[in-house]
Amino acid sequence: MNIGTCGWSYLPKKFVNPGQSRLSAYAKIFDMVEITSTFYQLPKTSTARAWRKEVDSVNPDFQFSVKVPKLITHVSNFSDDETWGKIKDIAEALNAKVLVFQTPKSFNITPDNLKRIKTFFKSISGFEFALESRGWDLETIGKYFPKMGLIHIVDPFKEKPIKQKFNYYRLHGKGNIMYRYRFKDDDLAFLKKRMRKKDYLLFNNIFMYDDAMRMLELVK
């Protein structure tokens, strides 16, 4: 099971030893992280190489997944080749396996949008591509995602994914408080029953580090 959080920058200081970076401290606790900052701004490729080198020194099996920039998904509607080239270089420097795409709610199911996605994903390769298509119905997702080789991203407390080789779960919280939600023991037990060996589980809320650590202990 691949369990982690969306980012390491806010790892509490109590887990960081003097002279240690948050990334190194994080990589000693977890085996993976999703980089979400790339959705807004891309780091230099040299920075990505430095991150990879840093985690290799403490956890050679550490895995990065990378969220693709909004310039691709929200601005250009899957037609920004220049930005794709940049994020590809960064992902390769990180030795990332999974790239995360998230469409805006305004990206509706239309013939034009389907054509855009098909054309885009047909033109790229080298990674596992996971897509969170907000607002799309399950029937359409089940029809097109397998043909395009896409992994269906879901929040398991809200919906079930389609049948696929592995699942990618992203957790923001439950109810009206969402990001301020602390997952309960029953919630984690539910997740444990759902998860398979190759699945990914990413926490993304205020208590994500504590919640993810509790999940690690549960699956151990």
C-alpha atoms as a printed R data frame, in Angstrom:
    type eleno elety resid chain resno       x      y       z
1   ATOM     1    CA   MET     A     1   0.000  0.000   0.000
2   ATOM     2    CA   ASN     A     2   1.229  3.497  -0.871
3   ATOM     3    CA   ILE     A     3   0.250  5.852   1.945
4   ATOM     4    CA   GLY     A     4   1.285  9.486   2.246
5   ATOM     5    CA   THR     A     5   0.187 13.104   2.195
6   ATOM     6    CA   CYS     A     6  -0.102 15.936  -0.293
7   ATOM     7    CA   GLY     A     7   3.127 17.739   0.474
8   ATOM     8    CA   TRP     A     8   5.794 17.686   3.189
9   ATOM     9    CA   SER     A     9   6.293 21.408   3.832
10  ATOM    10    CA   TYR     A    10   4.062 21.549   6.919
11  ATOM    11    CA   LEU     A    11   5.352 18.417   8.653
12  ATOM    12    CA   PRO     A    12   5.271 19.347  12.382
13  ATOM    13    CA   LYS     A    13   8.647 20.330  13.831
14  ATOM    14    CA   LYS     A    14   8.378 17.594  16.450
15  ATOM    15    CA   PHE     A    15   9.193 15.091  13.699
16  ATOM    16    CA   VAL     A    16  12.204 17.029  12.388
17  ATOM    17    CA   ASN     A    17  15.600 16.637  14.052
18  ATOM    18    CA   PRO     A    18  18.005 19.586  14.361
19  ATOM    19    CA   GLY     A    19  19.801 20.148  11.074
20  ATOM    20    CA   GLN     A    20  17.368 17.899   9.219
21  ATOM    21    CA   SER     A    21  15.139 19.081   6.387
22  ATOM    22    CA   ARG     A    22  11.418 18.449   6.450
23  ATOM    23    CA   LEU     A    23  11.698 16.373   3.279
24  ATOM    24    CA   SER     A    24  14.301 14.044   4.804
25  ATOM    25    CA   ALA     A    25  12.265 13.759   7.998
26  ATOM    26    CA   TYR     A    26   9.147 13.017   5.971
27  ATOM    27    CA   ALA     A    27  10.898 10.353   3.861
28  ATOM    28    CA   LYS     A    28  11.954  8.499   7.024
29  ATOM    29    CA   ILE     A    29   8.301  8.206   8.065
30  ATOM    30    CA   PHE     A    30   6.521  7.712   4.738
31  ATOM    31    CA   ASP     A    31   7.330  5.973   1.469
32  ATOM    32    CA   MET     A    32   5.551  8.447  -0.806
33  ATOM    33    CA   VAL     A    33   4.280 11.991  -1.240
34  ATOM    34    CA   GLU     A    34   2.131 13.807  -3.783
35  ATOM    35    CA   ILE     A    35   3.608 17.133  -4.842
36  ATOM    36    CA   THR     A    36   0.653 19.493  -5.244
37  ATOM    37    CA   SER     A    37   2.580 22.774  -5.457
38  ATOM    38    CA   THR     A    38   3.352 21.958  -9.096
39  ATOM    39    CA   PHE     A    39  -0.293 22.667  -9.887
40  ATOM    40    CA   TYR     A    40   0.433 26.369  -9.304
41  ATOM    41    CA   GLN     A    41   4.161 26.796  -9.931
42  ATOM    42    CA   LEU     A    42   6.868 24.552 -11.328
43  ATOM    43    CA   PRO     A    43  10.203 24.098  -9.550
44  ATOM    44    CA   LYS     A    44  13.432 24.001 -11.500
45  ATOM    45    CA   THR     A    45  14.372 20.585 -12.795
46  ATOM    46    CA   SER     A    46  17.597 20.899 -10.814
47  ATOM    47    CA   THR     A    47  15.494 21.325  -7.659
48  ATOM    48    CA   ALA     A    48  13.586 18.151  -8.469
49  ATOM    49    CA   ARG     A    49  16.894 16.292  -8.909
50  ATOM    50    CA   ALA     A    50  18.027 17.597  -5.508
51  ATOM    51    CA   TRP     A    51  14.804 16.345  -3.893
52  ATOM    52    CA   ARG     A    52  15.311 12.905  -5.430
53  ATOM    53    CA   LYS     A    53  18.909 12.785  -4.227
54  ATOM    54    CA   GLU     A    54  17.868 13.880  -0.753
55  ATOM    55    CA   VAL     A    55  15.220 11.183  -0.286
56  ATOM    56    CA   ASP     A    56  17.481  8.523  -1.791
57  ATOM    57    CA   SER     A    57  19.929  9.126   1.044
58  ATOM    58    CA   VAL     A    58  17.344  8.118   3.665
59  ATOM    59    CA   ASN     A    59  14.756  6.045   1.759
60  ATOM    60    CA   PRO     A    60  15.765  4.776  -1.717
61  ATOM    61    CA   ASP     A    61  12.295  3.272  -2.227
62  ATOM    62    CA   PHE     A    62  10.593  6.634  -1.695
63  ATOM    63    CA   GLN     A    63   8.063  7.552  -4.369
64  ATOM    64    CA   PHE     A    64   6.871 10.905  -5.666
65  ATOM    65    CA   SER     A    65   3.612 11.489  -7.496
66  ATOM    66    CA   VAL     A    66   3.187 14.855  -9.167
67  ATOM    67    CA   LYS     A    67   0.140 17.029  -9.763
68  ATOM    68    CA   VAL     A    68   0.138 18.438 -13.278
69  ATOM    69    CA   PRO     A    69  -0.003 22.257 -13.680
70  ATOM    70    CA   LYS     A    70  -3.337 24.012 -14.071
71  ATOM    71    CA   LEU     A    71  -1.918 25.568 -17.252
72  ATOM    72    CA   ILE     A    72  -2.592 22.196 -18.844
73  ATOM    73    CA   THR     A    73  -5.880 21.213 -17.181
74  ATOM    74    CA   HIS     A    74  -7.587 24.524 -16.411
75  ATOM    75    CA   VAL     A    75  -6.140 27.133 -18.784
76  ATOM    76    CA   SER     A    76  -5.332 25.424 -22.072
77  ATOM    77    CA   ASN     A    77  -7.785 22.509 -21.764
78  ATOM    78    CA   PHE     A    78  -5.125 19.887 -22.487
79  ATOM    79    CA   SER     A    79  -3.284 21.671 -25.297
80  ATOM    80    CA   ASP     A    80  -0.162 23.135 -23.644
81  ATOM    81    CA   ASP     A    81   2.743 21.130 -25.050
82  ATOM    82    CA   GLU     A    82   5.371 23.480 -23.628
83  ATOM    83    CA   THR     A    83   4.159 23.056 -20.043
84  ATOM    84    CA   TRP     A    84   3.851 19.319 -20.550
85  ATOM    85    CA   GLY     A    85   7.508 19.183 -21.578
86  ATOM    86    CA   LYS     A    86   8.499 20.987 -18.375
87  ATOM    87    CA   ILE     A    87   6.460 18.824 -16.001
88  ATOM    88    CA   LYS     A    88   7.675 15.708 -17.802
89  ATOM    89    CA   ASP     A    89  11.303 16.694 -17.164
90  ATOM    90    CA   ILE     A    90  10.510 17.361 -13.499
91  ATOM    91    CA   ALA     A    91   8.679 14.057 -13.083
92  ATOM    92    CA   GLU     A    92  11.549 12.160 -14.688
93  ATOM    93    CA   ALA     A    93  14.046 13.880 -12.379
94  ATOM    94    CA   LEU     A    94  11.947 12.729  -9.415
95  ATOM    95    CA   ASN     A    95  11.609  9.229 -10.851
96  ATOM    96    CA   ALA     A    96   7.862  9.673 -10.374
97  ATOM    97    CA   LYS     A    97   5.514  6.862 -11.341
98  ATOM    98    CA   VAL     A    98   2.131  8.625 -11.236
99  ATOM    99    CA   LEU     A    99   1.098 12.009 -12.611
100 ATOM   100    CA   VAL     A   100  -2.114 13.477 -11.225
101 ATOM   101    CA   PHE     A   101  -4.514 15.460 -13.404
102 ATOM   102    CA   GLN     A   102  -7.556 17.347 -12.098
103 ATOM   103    CA   THR     A   103 -10.123 18.942 -14.354
104 ATOM   104    CA   PRO     A   104 -12.245 21.924 -13.292
105 ATOM   105    CA   LYS     A   105 -15.979 21.467 -12.825
106 ATOM   106    CA   SER     A   106 -16.459 23.645 -15.899
107 ATOM   107    CA   PHE     A   107 -14.730 21.011 -18.057
108 ATOM   108    CA   ASN     A   108 -17.962 19.248 -18.950
109 ATOM   109    CA   ILE     A   109 -18.512 16.062 -20.938
110 ATOM   110    CA   THR     A   110 -18.731 17.369 -24.488
111 ATOM   111    CA   PRO     A   111 -17.505 15.885 -27.789
112 ATOM   112    CA   ASP     A   112 -14.864 18.613 -27.998
113 ATOM   113    CA   ASN     A   113 -13.552 18.001 -24.480
114 ATOM   114    CA   LEU     A   114 -13.451 14.256 -25.002
115 ATOM   115    CA   LYS     A   115 -11.512 14.781 -28.220
116 ATOM   116    CA   ARG     A   116  -9.065 17.088 -26.423
117 ATOM   117    CA   ILE     A   117  -8.393 14.533 -23.692
118 ATOM   118    CA   LYS     A   118  -8.071 11.627 -26.109
119 ATOM   119    CA   THR     A   119  -5.628 13.562 -28.300
120 ATOM   120    CA   PHE     A   120  -3.571 14.729 -25.333
121 ATOM   121    CA   PHE     A   121  -3.159 11.382 -23.600
122 ATOM   122    CA   LYS     A   122  -2.493  9.617 -26.882
123 ATOM   123    CA   SER     A   123   0.467 11.936 -27.418
124 ATOM   124    CA   ILE     A   124   2.186 11.358 -24.044
125 ATOM   125    CA   SER     A   125   3.678  8.354 -22.265
126 ATOM   126    CA   GLY     A   126   6.204  7.263 -19.663
127 ATOM   127    CA   PHE     A   127   4.054  7.394 -16.529
128 ATOM   128    CA   GLU     A   128   0.813  6.221 -15.010
129 ATOM   129    CA   PHE     A   129  -1.781  8.959 -15.554
130 ATOM   130    CA   ALA     A   130  -4.474  9.448 -12.903
131 ATOM   131    CA   LEU     A   131  -7.375 11.827 -13.524
132 ATOM   132    CA   GLU     A   132  -9.829 13.413 -11.120
133 ATOM   133    CA   SER     A   133 -12.644 14.416 -13.468
134 ATOM   134    CA   ARG     A   134 -15.013 16.434 -11.331
135 ATOM   135    CA   GLY     A   135 -18.615 16.392 -12.484
136 ATOM   136    CA   TRP     A   136 -18.281 13.470 -14.902
137 ATOM   137    CA   ASP     A   137 -20.699 10.586 -14.460
138 ATOM   138    CA   LEU     A   138 -19.422  7.105 -13.697
139 ATOM   139    CA   GLU     A   139 -20.808  5.626 -16.908
140 ATOM   140    CA   THR     A   140 -18.771  7.971 -19.090
141 ATOM   141    CA   ILE     A   141 -15.660  7.470 -16.959
142 ATOM   142    CA   GLY     A   142 -16.044  3.695 -17.159
143 ATOM   143    CA   LYS     A   143 -16.424  3.906 -20.930
144 ATOM   144    CA   TYR     A   144 -13.475  6.159 -21.781
145 ATOM   145    CA   PHE     A   145 -10.856  5.931 -19.013
146 ATOM   146    CA   PRO     A   146  -9.811  2.309 -19.674
147 ATOM   147    CA   LYS     A   147  -9.469  3.059 -23.400
148 ATOM   148    CA   MET     A   148  -7.192  5.993 -22.629
149 ATOM   149    CA   GLY     A   149  -5.245  4.117 -19.938
150 ATOM   150    CA   LEU     A   150  -6.340  6.535 -17.201
151 ATOM   151    CA   ILE     A   151  -6.670  5.803 -13.490
152 ATOM   152    CA   HIS     A   152  -9.907  7.114 -11.982
153 ATOM   153    CA   ILE     A   153  -9.149  9.249  -8.892
154 ATOM   154    CA   VAL     A   154 -11.848  9.330  -6.212
155 ATOM   155    CA   ASP     A   155 -12.531 10.154  -2.588
156 ATOM   156    CA   PRO     A   156 -13.618  6.692  -1.342
157 ATOM   157    CA   PHE     A   157 -16.033  8.254   1.146
158 ATOM   158    CA   LYS     A   158 -17.932  9.854  -1.735
159 ATOM   159    CA   GLU     A   159 -17.793  7.374  -4.607
160 ATOM   160    CA   LYS     A   160 -16.339  4.105  -5.831
161 ATOM   161    CA   PRO     A   161 -13.731  4.030  -8.576
162 ATOM   162    CA   ILE     A   162 -14.149  2.050 -11.755
163 ATOM   163    CA   LYS     A   163 -12.500 -1.372 -11.951
164 ATOM   164    CA   GLN     A   164  -8.803 -0.720 -12.621
165 ATOM   165    CA   LYS     A   165  -5.303 -2.084 -11.972
166 ATOM   166    CA   PHE     A   166  -4.835  0.154  -8.934
167 ATOM   167    CA   ASN     A   167  -6.808  2.877  -7.190
168 ATOM   168    CA   TYR     A   168  -5.671  6.397  -6.364
169 ATOM   169    CA   TYR     A   169  -7.556  7.858  -3.419
170 ATOM   170    CA   ARG     A   170  -7.339 11.519  -2.375
171 ATOM   171    CA   LEU     A   171  -8.797 12.455   1.028
172 ATOM   172    CA   HIS     A   172  -9.772 15.999   1.972
173 ATOM   173    CA   GLY     A   173 -12.189 15.292   4.816
174 ATOM   174    CA   LYS     A   174 -15.852 14.627   5.467
175 ATOM   175    CA   GLY     A   175 -18.936 16.758   5.985
176 ATOM   176    CA   ASN     A   176 -19.112 20.541   5.942
177 ATOM   177    CA   ILE     A   177 -15.803 21.091   7.728
178 ATOM   178    CA   MET     A   178 -13.864 19.155   5.034
179 ATOM   179    CA   TYR     A   179 -10.188 20.135   5.431
180 ATOM   180    CA   ARG     A   180 -10.602 20.590   9.195
181 ATOM   181    CA   TYR     A   181 -11.887 17.041   9.594
182 ATOM   182    CA   ARG     A   182  -9.845 14.584  11.645
183 ATOM   183    CA   PHE     A   183 -10.403 11.045  10.411
184 ATOM   184    CA   LYS     A   184 -11.849  8.725  13.047
185 ATOM   185    CA   ASP     A   185 -10.740  5.176  13.782
186 ATOM   186    CA   ASP     A   186 -13.820  3.834  11.994
187 ATOM   187    CA   ASP     A   187 -12.898  5.884   8.920
188 ATOM   188    CA   LEU     A   188  -9.418  4.408   8.830
189 ATOM   189    CA   ALA     A   189 -10.789  0.898   9.312
190 ATOM   190    CA   PHE     A   190 -13.071  1.499   6.323
191 ATOM   191    CA   LEU     A   191 -10.079  2.591   4.243
192 ATOM   192    CA   LYS     A   192  -8.060 -0.450   5.280
193 ATOM   193    CA   LYS     A   193 -10.823 -2.744   4.006
194 ATOM   194    CA   ARG     A   194 -10.975 -0.846   0.713
195 ATOM   195    CA   MET     A   195  -7.255 -0.683  -0.040
196 ATOM   196    CA   ARG     A   196  -5.376 -3.217  -2.120
197 ATOM   197    CA   LYS     A   197  -1.627 -3.740  -2.174
198 ATOM   198    CA   LYS     A   198  -0.930 -1.485  -5.168
199 ATOM   199    CA   ASP     A   199  -3.382  1.295  -4.214
200 ATOM   200    CA   TYR     A   200  -2.450  4.860  -3.322
201 ATOM   201    CA   LEU     A   201  -3.929  6.756  -0.375
202 ATOM   202    CA   LEU     A   202  -3.138 10.466  -0.069
203 ATOM   203    CA   PHE     A   203  -4.335 12.594   2.845
204 ATOM   204    CA   ASN     A   204  -4.799 16.314   2.225
205 ATOM   205    CA   ASN     A   205  -6.215 18.137   5.252
206 ATOM   206    CA   ILE     A   206  -5.054 20.016   8.336
207 ATOM   207    CA   PHE     A   207  -4.405 16.792  10.234
208 ATOM   208    CA   MET     A   208  -2.995 14.881   7.264
209 ATOM   209    CA   TYR     A   209   0.322 13.915   8.859
210 ATOM   210    CA   ASP     A   210  -1.257 12.523  12.015
211 ATOM   211    CA   ASP     A   211  -4.026 10.808  10.039
212 ATOM   212    CA   ALA     A   212  -1.557  9.241   7.606
213 ATOM   213    CA   MET     A   213   0.681  8.010  10.434
214 ATOM   214    CA   ARG     A   214  -2.300  6.422  12.163
215 ATOM   215    CA   MET     A   215  -3.211  4.748   8.866
216 ATOM   216    CA   LEU     A   216   0.329  3.391   8.523
217 ATOM   217    CA   GLU     A   217   0.133  1.879  11.975
218 ATOM   218    CA   LEU     A   218  -3.220  0.320  11.194
219 ATOM   219    CA   VAL     A   219  -2.081 -1.419   8.018
220 ATOM   220    CA   LYS     A   220   1.095 -2.669   9.697
